[in-house]
């Protein structure tokens, strides 16, 4: 169990010293939403893109901007609208008549941290333009491919698809997101704090830079070294397999699921659990880490049938049943 040695634990403590500082700095701006902050940090540590879903006004955009403020990296906010074009995102080639050749004009996607605000308000052609950037970390203009900076992370927000003026995200793009996080309403006590903080015409909602991109990359290297026991790897595979063969969990569930999670779900659940262990100062993954992350990893990878929607069955209910049925190592 080499990954859980005291030496690695000490290195995690040293390289992760910025984690509580970032949490505290963000807490000055974002009241509550501890789960949201934790999932944003997991995305940062795994180089995985995060999709935030919730009704307007729940601090989704504010949380991303607060995180960006704690990092000394290049940050861009992109407002997605129905008339947005792929060139507005990626850039384009401009003809120079004097030189007689095309020169590239790189778009705002060439930043370390991208806030794709209300990503489901743009049509499919714009959403698909993100795919190469998100998966390959590169953009092609004409016959030339340009590498995106490292780190590169897309943090997207979306309103529920049943609201007016929104588009369903393509399933291929959804699978590129490491996590899909549901953002809920604050508690009454938290909302009172929000009222005290925000009841001014000019609230100071900024955060101070704490770390740079190099520190994030060093932390990512340590996340890769965190130990995952063989029995926990088997547990992860069993969970993913159950989404594809739901009748093994409960008879009749086969008719409720059109498709289960892909191997990308297996990989992402493992990687995210390592990042969660890092955030908690551990050099090893526990079964509880897997349970805690299963919902955010799987809710956008389990495709429900029309029958399930008609019966009011949710992906959360499916995941509940899988976790309750499978033996924990």
N, C-alpha and C positions, 0 to 999 in steps of 0.2 A: 504494500500500500504506500508506494513511494510518494504519491501526490499529497499525502496528508502529513508529511514529515514536519517537525517543528520549524525547519528551515523555510519551507514554503509558506507556512503560516505566518512566520515573521515577515517575509517579503510581502505577503498580502497586506499585513498590518501597516507596513511602511508605504507601499505604493497606493494603498486605499485610504490613506489619511485624509485625502481630499473629499471623500464621500460624505461624511457628516457635515463638513463645511459647506459643500454644495447644497445638501438638504436644508441646512439652516438658512443659507442665503435665499434659496427659493421660497422658504416658508415665510420670509418677510413680505413676499409678493402674493404667493398662492396660499390661501387659507385652506387647511384640510387637504383633500385629494392626495393623501399619502400613497395610495395605490398607483395613481397616475404618475407621480414623481418617480416611484420605484421602477415602473415599467419603462419610463423614458431613460432612466439610467441603465437598465438592462439593454435597451437598444443601443445606447452609446457604447457599452462595454463589448457588445457582440458584433458591432458593425451591421446591425440588423435594422431594417426600416420598421416604423411603428405607425399603425393606423388608429386614430382616436375617434370614437363615435359617440355622439351625444347631442342633445338638443342645444340650440344656441344659448350662450350665456353661462356655460359651466366652466369657463376658464381654460378651455382646451388651447386656444391660441396663446393666452397669457402664460400658461405653463411652459409651452415650447419657447416663447420669447425669454422667459425667466431663465430657463436652462441655457439658452444661447448666450445670455448675458454673463453667465458664470464661466464661460469658455472663451479663451483668447483665440478664436477661429473666425473664419469668414462666414457670415450668416446672411441668408437671403429669405425674405418672405414673399411668396408668390400667391396672389389671389386668383383662384381659378374661377372663370366665368364662362357662360355658354359661347361667347364669341372669341375665346382664347385660341390662338393658333399654335401648332407645334413649334414654329420658328420663334414665337414669343418666349418659349421655354428653353429650347436648345440652342438657338442662334441660327445664323444663315450665312450664305455666301453673297458678298456684295461685289458687283463688277466695277473695276477701276478702269475707266476709259483711257486714262493717260498711260497706264502700264499695260493695258490690254489683257488683264487677267483678273480672276476672282480672288478676293481676300476674305478670310473668315471673320465674322463678327460673333464671338462666343456669347451665348445667352446666360441668364442668371443662374442656370443649373450648375454652373462652374463655381460652386462654393462648397465649404465643408459641411455646413448644416443648412438644410432646405426645409422651410415650413411651407408645405403645400396646403394652403388654407382652403377649406371647402372643396376638396378634390373632386367630389362627386357632382359638382355643378358644371363641370366641363364635359363636352362630348367625348365619345370613345376615341377619336383620332388623337386627342390631346393626352388622354389617359394612357393610350398605347405608346405614346412618345416617351413616357417615363420608363418603359419596360427595360430597354437596353441600358439606360443609365442606372436603374436600380439593381439589375442583376449583374451586368458586366462592368459596371463602374467606368463606362466610357460612352462617348457620343460620336456619331458619324455624321459629318457634314460633307456632302458631295462624295468624293472617293477617299477622304481622309478621316481617320479615326483619332479622336482626342481623348486622352485619359483624364478622368476626373480627379480632383485632389483627394488626398488621404489625410485624415478620415473624411468619408463622405456618407451622409446619413439623411434620409428623407423621413420627416415626421409629418404625416398627413392628418388632416382633420376632415370629418364628414358629418353631415346631418343625416338623420334617419332617412332612408330612401322613400318613405311614404310622404315626405314633405314636398310641397310644390317646387318645381324647378330643379329637381335632382335627377341624376342618372345612376343606374346600377353599375357598379364597378365590374369590369370583366373578371371572370374567375381566374384567368391567368395572372392578372395583376394582383388580385387579392392574395394569391399564393406567394407573391414576392415579399409580402409584409411578414416580418418575424412574428409580430403580435398584433392582435386587434383588441383594443382596450375599450371597454364600455365605461363611459364617464357618467357617474350618477349625480343626483342632487346632493348638496351639502346637508349636514344635520342642522337642526335649529340653532344649536350653539355655534356651529361654524358660520352659519349665515349671519348671526349677530356680529361675529368678528369681521365678516366681510362688510357689513354695514358700517362698522366703526372705521374700517380702513378706507372704504371707497366713497363714503358720503361727502365728497368734496369735488369741486369742479376741476381740480387739477391734481389728481392723486399721483404720488411719486412711485411709479411701478417699475423700477429698474433694479437690476442686480449687478454686483461688482464681479469682475473677472477673478477667478480663483486658480484655474489650471489652463494649460495650453494643450494643443493637439498631441504633442510628444508624450505628455503624461497619460493621455487617453490610450495611445498606442502601447505604451509600456504596460498599462493595466490589462489591455487585451491579451498581451503575451502571457501574463500570469493566469488569466482566465482559462487559456488553453491548457495550462498545466494542472488545473484542478482535477482531482481524482474522482472517477465515476466507477463504482464497483460493478462487476459483471452482472450481479443479480439486479441491480438498478437498471442497467442497460436492457436486460431481458424484460423488466417491468415496463420500460418505455416502449419497446417493440410490441409487447402485449397490448398496451393501450392503443397504439396506432392500428394494430391489426384488428382490434375490436371495432374500430370505426368502419372497417371494410367488410367485416363479417359480424354484423350486429346481432344476428340470430343466435350466436354463441353466448350472448349476454342475456337476451330476452327473446323468446319466440314471438315472431310477428314484426320485429323491428326491421327486418330486411326490407319491408315495403315502405319504411319511413325514410330511408337514406338512399339517395341517388348515387353518391360517391363518397368514399371516405378520404382520409388524409393521405397525401403522397409521402414518399420517403423524405421530402423536404421537411415535412412535419416532424419526422423522427429526428432528423439532424437538428432542427431548430429547438425542439424540446430539450435535447441534451445540452446544446450550447447555452440556451437561456438559463437552464438550471445551474450551470457552472457560474454564470454571471450573478445569479441570485446568491449562490454560496459566497462569492467574492464580496458582495454587498453586506453579507452578514459576518464577514471576517473568517470564513471557514475555508479549509483547503480540500474539502470533499463535499459531494452532493448527497443529500438525504432523500428518502422517499417523499417526505413532506414538500420538498422543493418541487418535485415532479407534480404532485397534486395541486400545489398553489399555482403553477404555470399552465396546467393543462387547458384551462378555460380560454385563456388569452391566445394560446398557440392553436387551438383546435376550432374555436367557434366560427372562423371564416374558412376552414378547410373541410368541414362536414357539410355536404350539400343535401338539404332535406328535399323530400319528394313533395308533390302537391298534396298527397294524402296526409303527410305530417302537418303541413301548413293548415289544411282543413280541420284537422283534429286539435290544432293549437299546440303541437309538440314543438319544443324549442331545442336548439343545439345544446343549451345548458342542461336540459333534462336528459339528453342522451349522454352527455359527459358525466353527469351525476350517476347515471346507472352503470356506466363503465367502471368508474372509480369505486363504486360500492361493491361491484361484483368481483373485480379482480383481486387476488390475494396480494397483500403488500409485503415486499421482501423485508 
